[in-house]
Amino acid sequence: VGGLLTVALPPMVGVFETFGAQLPAPTRALLFMTRVTTTYRLQIFLGLVVLGLLAAWFLGQPLGRRLKDRALLKIPLIGGVILTGEVARFSRIVSMLLRAGVSMPDTMELVCDTSTNVVVKDSLGSVQKDLLQGRGLSGPLARTKPTAVWTGTEVLVFGGSSGGLPVGSLQRLSPQPVWYLY
């Protein structure tokens, strides 16, 4: 669109003006935008650079990162991919650490630290707090948002109610194709 407004249409403005006829509203709007972009090209460019720098600064702040991560999780296809990656990472790390003999509270602390999405990290942090207060793992994990859709929750509910967490089942929840998502 920028190329159209700054390169293709400026030579044609004179042709449209020589018609002398009343042009349709969309054409008049397009010609107006062409005049503005050619007249204020440098100001528009500098404004976009400043806007980009401000956006980068804001997204680097905790609030900006949280808003960006929450928005990404709400996008229909992208949110599912991000959540699938988080589930795979969670399953893989929990499986590995429990097989190595690391305690569940320490495992949850490490899992929280490895999450790349702030919203998921906060959810896992609340699960860790509930775990430390003796509420188990499966119930708090099933109640958290956005992790309530995690497929690993069913395995954890079984493990929490039977007294033994099926680590092999957790490992199978992290499919190989997810590796390339990182």
Backbone as a chain_set.jsonl record, in Angstrom:
{"seq": "VGGLLTVALPPMVGVFETFGAQLPAPTRALLFMTRVTTTYRLQIFLGLVVLGLLAAWFLGQPLGRRLKDRALLKIPLIGGVILTGEVARFSRIVSMLLRAGVSMPDTMELVCDTSTNVVVKDSLGSVQKDLLQGRGLSGPLARTKPTAVWTGTEVLVFGGSSGGLPVGSLQRLSPQPVWYLY", "coords": {"N": [[0.836, -1.182, 0.0], [1.969, 1.209, 0.801], [3.903, 1.561, -1.203], [2.225, 1.821, -3.391], [0.939, 4.23, -2.771], [3.072, 6.016, -2.738], [4.667, 5.644, -4.99], [3.359, 4.561, -7.349], [0.87, 5.919, -7.692], [1.328, 8.84, -7.536], [2.237, 9.925, -10.139], [-0.134, 9.644, -11.539], [-1.964, 11.348, -10.438], [-2.234, 13.864, -11.635], [-3.517, 13.144, -14.026], [-6.025, 12.288, -13.134], [-6.951, 14.705, -12.106], [-7.244, 16.27, -14.385], [-9.514, 15.31, -15.551], [-11.823, 16.591, -14.668], [-14.277, 15.748, -13.848], [-16.62, 14.641, -11.336], [-15.166, 12.632, -9.035], [-15.456, 9.313, -7.647], [-15.988, 8.767, -4.094], [-14.155, 6.901, -2.776], [-11.974, 7.031, -4.567], [-11.272, 9.733, -4.437], [-10.47, 9.825, -1.755], [-8.26, 8.131, -1.852], [-6.576, 9.591, -3.552], [-6.189, 11.854, -1.942], [-4.795, 10.669, 0.218], [-2.522, 9.93, -1.182], [-1.434, 12.445, -1.854], [-0.868, 13.389, 0.735], [1.007, 11.456, 1.67], [3.111, 11.808, -0.132], [3.789, 14.453, 0.317], [4.422, 14.615, 3.069], [6.38, 12.655, 3.526], [8.903, 12.183, 4.863], [8.275, 12.905, 7.53], [6.287, 11.03, 8.11], [7.766, 8.663, 7.902], [9.679, 9.027, 9.978], [7.904, 9.168, 12.134], [6.857, 6.558, 12.098], [9.181, 5.117, 12.723], [9.702, 6.067, 15.331], [7.348, 5.184, 16.561], [7.691, 2.409, 16.258], [9.986, 2.034, 17.862], [8.968, 2.806, 20.364], [7.004, 0.82, 20.679], [8.638, -1.474, 20.78], [10.05, -0.906, 23.142], [7.916, -0.871, 24.999], [6.958, -3.516, 24.807], [9.072, -4.787, 25.944], [8.791, -4.265, 28.6], [7.403, -5.475, 31.741], [4.511, -5.343, 31.859], [3.836, -4.932, 29.156], [4.894, -7.263, 27.994], [3.286, -9.179, 29.246], [0.736, -8.479, 28.256], [1.195, -8.909, 25.518], [1.762, -11.692, 25.49], [-0.654, -12.718, 26.491], [-2.396, -11.881, 24.478], [-1.336, -13.297, 22.286], [-1.948, -15.927, 23.05], [-4.676, -15.89, 22.721], [-5.146, -15.783, 20.013], [-6.561, -17.69, 17.473], [-5.176, -19.957, 15.92], [-2.421, -19.603, 16.483], [-2.288, -19.386, 19.283], [-2.97, -21.991, 20.067], [-0.771, -23.411, 19.084], [1.317, -22.293, 20.602], [0.489, -23.035, 23.181], [0.548, -25.814, 22.904], [3.286, -26.204, 22.569], [4.147, -25.358, 25.1], [2.919, -27.297, 26.718], [4.261, -29.583, 25.805], [6.893, -28.957, 26.547], [6.563, -28.748, 29.327], [5.721, -31.403, 29.934], [7.952, -32.899, 29.07], [10.059, -31.894, 30.683], [9.128, -32.336, 33.324], [8.886, -35.12, 33.266], [11.585, -35.89, 32.781], [12.943, -34.809, 35.04], [11.635, -36.009, 37.223], [12.231, -38.684, 36.754], [14.932, -38.517, 37.226], [14.976, -38.25, 39.909], [14.408, -35.858, 41.185], [12.692, -33.804, 43.494], [9.125, -33.167, 43.582], [8.248, -30.452, 44.227], [10.64, -29.013, 43.63], [10.873, -29.69, 40.969], [8.596, -28.431, 39.876], [9.319, -25.782, 40.316], [11.504, -25.51, 38.591], [10.22, -26.025, 36.158], [8.499, -23.841, 36.015], [10.389, -21.821, 35.68], [11.34, -22.341, 33.122], [9.333, -21.803, 31.327], [8.238, -19.95, 28.529], [6.195, -18.196, 28.099], [4.612, -15.6, 29.723], [2.044, -15.618, 30.87], [1.424, -18.347, 31.034], [3.537, -19.078, 32.676], [2.842, -17.729, 35.052], [0.5, -19.122, 35.653], [1.521, -21.691, 36.096], [3.075, -21.051, 38.279], [1.133, -20.534, 40.226], [0.118, -23.095, 40.457], [2.35, -24.348, 41.519], [2.466, -23.079, 44.043], [0.076, -24.053, 45.18], [0.749, -26.746, 45.227], [2.836, -26.76, 47.095], [1.367, -26.113, 49.308], [0.088, -28.413, 49.831], [-2.037, -29.242, 48.236], [-1.886, -30.937, 46.117], [-1.146, -31.824, 42.663], [-2.614, -32.325, 40.31], [-5.301, -31.315, 40.576], [-5.032, -28.408, 41.021], [-3.648, -27.847, 38.606], [-5.523, -28.526, 36.671], [-7.418, -26.558, 37.113], [-6.288, -24.15, 36.359], [-5.848, -21.281, 34.215], [-4.34, -20.486, 31.152], [-4.033, -23.181, 31.151], [-5.944, -25.103, 31.561], [-6.788, -26.511, 29.387], [-4.922, -28.363, 28.867], [-3.694, -31.44, 27.716], [-2.255, -33.117, 29.27], [-3.307, -33.06, 31.771], [-5.196, -35.059, 32.34], [-3.612, -37.332, 32.67], [-2.179, -36.552, 34.901], [-4.242, -36.305, 36.778], [-4.993, -38.964, 37.092], [-2.588, -39.969, 38.12], [-2.388, -38.44, 40.439], [-4.59, -39.301, 41.934], [-4.136, -42.006, 42.246], [-1.774, -42.145, 43.558], [0.633, -42.518, 42.362], [2.624, -41.024, 40.008], [2.457, -41.382, 36.577], [5.219, -41.383, 34.962], [6.236, -42.218, 32.493], [4.005, -41.928, 30.864], [3.761, -39.178, 30.835], [6.026, -38.544, 29.398], [5.346, -39.509, 26.896], [3.463, -37.649, 26.198], [4.793, -35.553, 25.113], [5.263, -34.977, 22.05], [7.48, -35.682, 19.279], [7.328, -33.884, 16.958], [6.982, -31.363, 18.109], [9.393, -30.337, 18.828], [10.545, -28.602, 16.923], [9.245, -26.206, 17.309], [10.486, -24.384, 18.936]], "CA": [[0.0, 0.0, 0.0], [2.872, 2.35, 0.84], [4.478, 1.713, -2.536], [1.163, 2.318, -4.268], [0.678, 5.639, -2.46], [4.237, 6.886, -2.926], [5.356, 5.428, -6.265], [2.499, 4.315, -8.507], [-0.211, 6.891, -7.877], [1.648, 10.26, -7.745], [2.194, 10.382, -11.53], [-1.488, 9.57, -12.066], [-2.817, 12.371, -9.821], [-2.511, 14.88, -12.657], [-4.485, 12.602, -14.978], [-7.346, 12.326, -12.5], [-7.37, 16.095, -11.937], [-7.614, 16.838, -15.687], [-10.831, 14.818, -15.961], [-12.813, 17.612, -14.373], [-15.519, 15.114, -13.408], [-16.698, 14.297, -9.917], [-14.647, 11.277, -8.819], [-16.081, 8.621, -6.506], [-15.396, 9.059, -2.786], [-12.941, 6.124, -2.513], [-10.879, 7.53, -5.407], [-10.846, 11.008, -3.844], [-9.742, 9.507, -0.518], [-6.966, 7.586, -2.259], [-5.771, 10.707, -4.057], [-5.814, 12.653, -0.779], [-3.735, 9.938, 0.932], [-1.328, 10.013, -2.019], [-0.852, 13.782, -1.66], [-0.327, 13.473, 2.099], [2.214, 10.632, 1.797], [4.218, 12.378, -0.894], [4.169, 15.73, 0.922], [4.964, 14.42, 4.42], [7.05, 11.357, 3.495], [9.919, 12.101, 5.908], [7.611, 12.935, 8.828], [5.619, 9.736, 8.295], [8.814, 7.67, 8.145], [10.193, 9.238, 11.334], [6.836, 8.785, 13.056], [6.801, 5.096, 12.162], [10.369, 4.668, 13.452], [9.468, 6.36, 16.747], [6.291, 4.269, 16.996], [8.305, 1.091, 16.381], [10.854, 2.036, 19.048], [8.1, 2.801, 21.551], [6.393, -0.51, 20.789], [9.68, -2.397, 21.247], [10.304, -0.608, 24.545], [6.759, -1.297, 25.784], [6.911, -4.984, 24.845], [10.146, -5.228, 26.821], [8.365, -4.047, 29.982], [6.579, -6.604, 32.223], [3.113, -5.231, 31.453], [3.768, -5.144, 27.709], [5.128, -8.688, 27.725], [2.096, -9.915, 29.681], [-0.335, -8.211, 27.292], [1.532, -9.586, 24.265], [1.603, -13.136, 25.666], [-2.088, -13.008, 26.61], [-2.989, -11.71, 23.146], [-0.895, -14.407, 21.447], [-2.689, -17.125, 23.436], [-6.068, -15.775, 22.278], [-5.233, -15.923, 18.565], [-7.004, -19.077, 17.302], [-4.189, -20.976, 15.565], [-1.134, -19.354, 17.133], [-2.427, -19.721, 20.699], [-2.909, -23.45, 20.204], [0.611, -23.847, 18.856], [2.093, -21.883, 21.772], [0.092, -23.874, 24.309], [1.066, -27.155, 22.649], [4.713, -26.149, 22.882], [4.294, -25.285, 26.555], [2.57, -28.618, 27.249], [5.356, -30.494, 25.476], [8.029, -28.593, 27.394], [6.182, -29.148, 30.681], [5.74, -32.864, 30.035], [9.317, -33.386, 28.904], [10.883, -31.513, 31.83], [8.633, -33.049, 34.501], [9.271, -36.522, 33.093], [13.033, -36.021, 32.951], [13.37, -34.505, 36.405], [11.13, -37.018, 38.147], [13.048, -39.887, 36.537], [16.246, -38.284, 37.819], [14.83, -38.256, 41.357], [14.203, -34.515, 41.725], [11.396, -33.727, 44.178], [8.082, -32.494, 42.808], [8.31, -28.986, 44.363], [11.783, -28.503, 42.862], [10.54, -29.87, 39.561], [7.666, -27.371, 39.481], [10.059, -24.525, 40.275], [12.277, -25.508, 37.345], [9.276, -25.928, 35.033], [8.061, -22.431, 35.958], [11.492, -21.008, 35.17], [11.606, -22.601, 31.712], [8.224, -21.382, 30.487], [8.547, -18.741, 27.772], [5.01, -17.345, 28.073], [4.411, -15.053, 31.067], [0.735, -16.038, 31.366], [1.57, -19.758, 31.411], [4.456, -19.097, 33.82], [2.053, -17.35, 36.226], [-0.403, -20.237, 35.953], [2.32, -22.759, 36.701], [3.484, -20.562, 39.597], [0.027, -20.761, 41.168], [0.076, -24.548, 40.682], [3.458, -24.641, 42.432], [2.059, -22.647, 45.388], [-0.9, -25.024, 45.672], [1.481, -27.986, 45.498], [3.569, -26.566, 48.346], [0.389, -26.061, 50.388], [-0.465, -29.752, 50.006], [-3.262, -29.447, 47.458], [-1.613, -31.842, 45.012], [-0.745, -31.24, 41.389], [-3.598, -32.461, 39.237], [-6.437, -30.408, 40.756], [-4.66, -27.026, 40.679], [-3.29, -27.733, 37.191], [-6.758, -28.572, 35.877], [-8.194, -25.331, 37.326], [-5.606, -22.937, 35.919], [-6.073, -20.756, 32.877], [-4.98, -21.214, 30.065], [-3.578, -24.568, 31.144], [-7.055, -26.018, 31.772], [-6.995, -27.311, 28.182], [-3.768, -29.241, 28.686], [-4.023, -32.86, 27.641], [-1.517, -33.809, 30.327], [-4.048, -32.999, 33.029], [-5.825, -36.348, 32.603], [-2.572, -38.223, 33.185], [-1.852, -36.103, 36.249], [-5.365, -36.636, 37.653], [-4.851, -40.384, 37.381], [-1.429, -40.142, 38.993], [-2.651, -37.84, 41.738], [-5.573, -40.073, 42.686], [-3.623, -43.344, 42.528], [-0.588, -42.051, 44.399], [1.85, -42.685, 41.571], [2.579, -40.252, 38.768], [2.986, -42.182, 35.479], [6.211, -40.561, 34.283], [6.31, -42.648, 31.098], [2.886, -41.329, 30.144], [4.101, -37.779, 30.623], [7.023, -38.464, 28.335], [4.657, -39.72, 25.624], [2.673, -36.46, 25.88], [5.604, -34.555, 24.424], [5.579, -35.578, 20.756], [8.682, -35.201, 18.611], [7.176, -32.731, 16.071], [6.968, -30.102, 18.829], [10.772, -29.849, 19.01], [10.905, -27.503, 16.03], [8.502, -25.006, 17.636], [11.288, -23.472, 19.757]], "C": [[0.885, 1.252, 0.0], [3.502, 2.628, -0.513], [3.464, 2.268, -3.524], [0.935, 3.818, -4.056], [1.852, 6.551, -2.797], [4.895, 6.751, -4.291], [4.381, 5.38, -7.442], [1.476, 5.433, -8.749], [0.215, 8.344, -8.091], [1.688, 10.701, -9.207], [0.77, 10.414, -12.112], [-2.419, 10.637, -11.493], [-3.203, 13.436, -10.84], [-3.543, 14.415, -13.661], [-5.887, 12.669, -14.395], [-7.859, 13.76, -12.368], [-7.801, 16.732, -13.263], [-8.976, 16.352, -16.163], [-11.903, 15.882, -15.753], [-14.124, 17.043, -13.891], [-15.446, 14.836, -11.906], [-16.261, 12.838, -9.758], [-15.369, 10.628, -7.64], [-15.298, 8.892, -5.208], [-14.147, 8.211, -2.503], [-11.734, 6.606, -3.329], [-10.362, 8.848, -4.858], [-10.05, 10.775, -2.571], [-8.351, 8.978, -0.847], [-6.049, 8.681, -2.782], [-5.317, 11.62, -2.917], [-4.677, 11.984, -0.009], [-2.443, 9.958, 0.136], [-0.651, 11.361, -1.848], [-0.195, 13.91, -0.278], [0.972, 12.689, 2.208], [3.372, 11.197, 0.989], [4.696, 13.69, -0.282], [4.901, 15.533, 2.247], [5.685, 13.077, 4.553], [8.042, 11.196, 4.653], [9.284, 12.075, 7.296], [6.91, 11.614, 9.123], [6.64, 8.655, 8.613], [9.359, 7.803, 9.57], [9.164, 8.862, 12.399], [6.728, 7.279, 13.208], [8.001, 4.52, 12.906], [10.184, 4.881, 14.951], [8.408, 5.421, 17.308], [6.841, 2.854, 17.179], [9.206, 0.987, 17.599], [10.048, 2.026, 20.34], [7.44, 1.443, 21.759], [7.408, -1.529, 21.291], [9.989, -2.165, 22.72], [9.16, -1.126, 25.413], [6.691, -2.82, 25.898], [8.046, -5.568, 25.681], [9.824, -5.047, 28.29], [7.483, -5.217, 30.426], [5.118, -6.527, 31.777], [2.948, -5.484, 29.958], [3.957, -6.6, 27.345], [3.901, -9.518, 28.09], [0.944, -9.724, 28.689], [-0.076, -8.923, 25.969], [1.31, -11.092, 24.387], [0.136, -13.527, 25.784], [-2.76, -12.899, 25.247], [-2.591, -12.864, 22.224], [-1.652, -15.693, 21.78], [-4.133, -17.085, 22.955], [-6.231, -15.882, 20.764], [-5.519, -17.388, 18.255], [-5.907, -20.091, 16.97], [-2.879, -20.815, 16.329], [-1.196, -19.719, 18.602], [-2.35, -21.217, 20.944], [-1.5, -23.983, 20.022], [1.484, -23.498, 20.067], [1.775, -22.785, 22.959], [0.573, -25.307, 24.132], [2.563, -27.227, 22.941], [4.962, -26.114, 24.375], [3.964, -26.626, 27.208], [3.705, -29.606, 26.996], [6.567, -30.219, 26.358], [7.767, -29.03, 28.833], [6.309, -30.659, 30.862], [7.158, -33.421, 29.986], [10.16, -33.097, 30.151], [10.434, -32.253, 33.083], [9.044, -34.515, 34.424], [10.75, -36.733, 33.366], [13.453, -35.839, 34.41], [12.863, -35.528, 37.411], [11.875, -38.34, 37.985], [14.426, -39.746, 37.175], [16.173, -38.207, 39.343], [14.671, -36.883, 41.985], [12.806, -34.457, 42.35], [10.405, -32.915, 43.341], [8.091, -30.974, 43.01], [9.479, -28.365, 43.578], [11.535, -28.613, 41.366], [9.618, -28.755, 39.078], [8.362, -26.021, 39.422], [10.86, -24.414, 38.983], [11.377, -25.374, 36.125], [8.787, -24.49, 34.892], [9.145, -21.558, 35.347], [11.713, -21.196, 33.672], [10.479, -22.177, 30.781], [8.558, -20.059, 29.808], [7.379, -17.768, 27.723], [4.708, -16.898, 29.498], [3.091, -15.523, 31.668], [0.797, -17.493, 31.823], [2.478, -19.872, 32.631], [3.718, -18.729, 35.104], [1.106, -18.464, 36.642], [0.352, -21.374, 36.629], [2.828, -22.342, 38.081], [2.386, -20.759, 40.624], [-0.141, -22.251, 41.457], [1.177, -24.942, 41.669], [3.1, -24.236, 43.867], [1.072, -23.623, 45.991], [-0.232, -26.346, 46.015], [2.209, -27.885, 46.83], [2.628, -26.487, 49.547], [-0.333, -27.389, 50.582], [-1.731, -30.03, 49.229], [-3.064, -30.369, 46.265], [-1.234, -31.087, 43.751], [-1.879, -31.234, 40.378], [-4.755, -31.49, 39.37], [-6.089, -28.967, 40.412], [-4.294, -26.852, 39.205], [-4.537, -27.72, 36.318], [-7.567, -27.286, 36.0], [-7.536, -24.08, 36.758], [-6.014, -22.55, 34.508], [-4.736, -20.276, 32.357], [-4.672, -22.701, 30.075], [-4.702, -25.568, 31.371], [-7.3, -26.89, 30.543], [-5.857, -28.293, 27.956], [-4.202, -30.697, 28.673], [-3.314, -33.646, 28.738], [-2.267, -33.852, 31.632], [-4.68, -34.345, 33.358], [-4.818, -37.338, 33.186], [-2.246, -37.847, 34.624], [-2.981, -36.381, 37.223], [-5.292, -38.1, 38.044], [-3.71, -40.611, 38.37], [-1.674, -39.577, 40.369], [-3.613, -38.654, 42.563], [-5.052, -41.465, 43.037], [-2.381, -43.32, 43.411], [0.706, -42.233, 43.637], [1.73, -41.957, 40.254], [3.205, -41.065, 37.648], [3.944, -41.366, 34.603], [6.334, -40.942, 32.808], [5.193, -42.06, 30.265], [3.139, -39.857, 29.883], [5.078, -37.624, 29.475], [6.355, -38.647, 26.969], [3.791, -38.52, 25.234], [3.481, -35.417, 25.135], [6.063, -35.153, 23.101], [6.795, -34.929, 20.101], [8.445, -33.986, 17.717], [7.201, -31.383, 16.792], [8.368, -29.518, 18.984], [11.072, -28.642, 18.14], [10.119, -26.231, 16.311], [9.358, -23.989, 18.388], [12.305, -22.774, 18.899]], "O": [[0.602, 2.225, -0.699], [3.624, 3.781, -0.926], [3.8, 3.08, -4.386], [0.761, 4.576, -5.01], [1.656, 7.726, -3.108], [5.616, 7.655, -4.714], [4.569, 6.093, -8.428], [1.252, 5.836, -9.891], [-0.5, 9.055, -8.796], [1.199, 11.792, -9.502], [0.511, 11.136, -13.074], [-3.53, 10.822, -11.989], [-4.357, 13.859, -10.901], [-4.368, 15.212, -14.109], [-6.831, 13.063, -15.081], [-9.058, 14.007, -12.5], [-8.634, 17.637, -13.266], [-9.54, 16.929, -17.093], [-12.792, 16.041, -16.589], [-15.023, 17.812, -13.55], [-14.373, 14.802, -11.303], [-16.904, 11.927, -10.28], [-15.839, 11.322, -6.739], [-14.108, 9.203, -5.237], [-13.154, 8.759, -2.026], [-10.605, 6.59, -2.839], [-9.152, 9.069, -4.812], [-9.056, 11.46, -2.331], [-7.375, 9.339, -0.189], [-4.857, 8.685, -2.476], [-4.186, 12.106, -2.926], [-3.71, 12.643, 0.374], [-1.363, 10.0, 0.726], [0.571, 11.427, -1.711], [0.894, 14.468, -0.147], [1.945, 13.188, 2.774], [4.523, 11.066, 1.406], [5.883, 14.008, -0.353], [5.892, 16.211, 2.516], [5.599, 12.435, 5.6], [8.02, 10.179, 5.346], [9.712, 11.302, 8.153], [6.936, 11.133, 10.256], [6.413, 7.823, 9.491], [9.484, 6.808, 10.285], [9.513, 8.305, 13.439], [6.53, 6.775, 14.313], [7.861, 3.542, 13.641], [10.472, 3.99, 15.75], [8.558, 4.915, 18.42], [6.497, 2.175, 18.147], [9.197, -0.028, 18.296], [10.395, 1.33, 21.293], [7.33, 0.97, 22.891], [7.08, -2.361, 22.137], [10.172, -3.123, 23.471], [9.4, -1.749, 26.447], [6.399, -3.351, 26.97], [7.981, -6.73, 26.082], [10.506, -5.611, 29.145], [6.877, -5.883, 29.586], [4.546, -7.535, 31.363], [2.018, -6.176, 29.544], [3.254, -7.12, 26.478], [3.516, -10.433, 27.363], [0.262, -10.682, 28.327], [-0.994, -9.475, 25.363], [0.733, -11.706, 23.49], [-0.278, -14.55, 25.24], [-3.598, -13.73, 24.897], [-3.422, -13.356, 21.46], [-1.965, -16.471, 20.878], [-4.757, -18.134, 22.796], [-7.35, -16.056, 20.28], [-4.788, -18.259, 18.728], [-5.741, -21.041, 17.735], [-2.296, -21.804, 16.772], [-0.25, -20.306, 19.127], [-1.738, -21.662, 21.914], [-1.083, -24.903, 20.727], [2.294, -24.314, 20.505], [2.678, -23.244, 23.658], [0.966, -25.95, 25.105], [3.043, -28.212, 23.501], [5.884, -26.764, 24.868], [4.647, -27.047, 28.141], [4.065, -30.379, 27.883], [7.196, -31.151, 26.86], [8.638, -29.611, 29.481], [6.922, -31.133, 31.818], [7.516, -34.304, 30.765], [10.893, -33.968, 30.618], [11.273, -32.751, 33.834], [9.501, -35.085, 35.414], [11.127, -37.649, 34.097], [14.23, -36.632, 34.942], [13.576, -35.88, 38.35], [12.122, -39.038, 38.969], [15.018, -40.732, 37.612], [17.209, -38.108, 40.002], [14.788, -36.751, 43.203], [11.852, -34.999, 41.794], [10.793, -32.094, 42.51], [7.95, -30.251, 42.024], [9.323, -27.322, 42.943], [11.935, -27.743, 40.592], [9.826, -28.196, 38.001], [8.035, -25.195, 38.57], [10.893, -23.357, 38.354], [11.727, -24.687, 35.166], [8.674, -23.977, 33.779], [8.845, -20.648, 34.574], [12.227, -20.292, 33.014], [10.653, -22.19, 29.563], [9.099, -19.152, 30.441], [7.565, -16.614, 27.337], [4.563, -17.735, 30.389], [3.03, -15.801, 32.865], [0.277, -17.832, 32.886], [2.216, -20.678, 33.524], [3.944, -19.352, 36.142], [0.925, -18.724, 37.832], [-0.118, -21.947, 37.611], [2.993, -23.189, 38.959], [2.664, -21.113, 41.77], [-0.5, -22.631, 42.571], [0.958, -25.773, 42.551], [3.399, -24.973, 44.806], [1.189, -23.992, 47.16], [-0.608, -26.997, 46.99], [2.196, -28.834, 47.614], [3.038, -26.76, 50.675], [-1.253, -27.489, 51.394], [-2.441, -30.984, 49.547], [-3.99, -30.56, 45.477], [-1.028, -29.874, 43.769], [-2.081, -30.248, 39.67], [-5.164, -30.891, 38.375], [-6.775, -28.353, 39.595], [-4.599, -25.815, 38.616], [-4.6, -26.985, 35.333], [-8.325, -26.949, 35.09], [-8.184, -23.036, 36.685], [-6.462, -23.381, 33.718], [-4.014, -19.661, 33.142], [-5.003, -23.411, 29.125], [-4.449, -26.772, 31.377], [-7.964, -27.921, 30.654], [-5.838, -28.988, 26.94], [-4.985, -31.131, 29.519], [-3.751, -34.742, 29.09], [-1.898, -34.614, 32.526], [-4.706, -34.744, 34.522], [-5.147, -38.095, 34.099], [-2.057, -38.721, 35.47], [-2.718, -36.668, 38.391], [-5.508, -38.442, 39.206], [-3.857, -41.356, 39.339], [-1.23, -40.148, 41.365], [-3.478, -38.703, 43.785], [-5.485, -42.047, 44.031], [-1.979, -44.35, 43.951], [1.783, -42.112, 44.222], [0.83, -42.242, 39.464], [4.381, -41.417, 37.744], [3.528, -40.74, 33.629], [6.518, -40.067, 31.961], [5.392, -41.729, 29.096], [2.774, -39.34, 28.827], [4.974, -36.692, 28.677], [6.756, -38.012, 25.994], [3.42, -38.383, 24.068], [2.908, -34.482, 24.575], [7.128, -35.766, 23.031], [7.093, -33.761, 20.348], [9.299, -33.099, 17.704], [7.422, -30.356, 16.151], [8.511, -28.324, 19.244], [11.787, -27.739, 18.574], [10.312, -25.243, 15.602], [8.975, -22.821, 18.464], [13.083, -21.962, 19.4]]}, "num_chains": 1, "name": "protein.A"}
